[in-house]
Amino acid sequence: MTSELEMKQWSVISERGCEASALTYEEARRLVHRLGGEGRHGLCIITDEAASRMTTGGLNKKSEVNLDRT
């Protein structure tokens, strides 16, 4: 049986948005280390499912509403 950490179900997000998806946890951890070394901020490892909710859910919709008001 494969551990969830070995499954390609992890995403890396930063202050810029989703950096990569469909990674193993080890691949995600390496990417966080590399991006952190490049000065990227707000790095987190989350599941692909959670990342997809962020890009299709409330966060982007709220940003669009704020843009309409200006």
Secondary structure, DSSP 8 states (H G I E B T S, - for coil): ---GGGSS-EEEEETTEEEEEEE-HHHHHHHHHHHHHTT--S-EEEEHHHHHHHHHSHHHHHHHHHHHH-
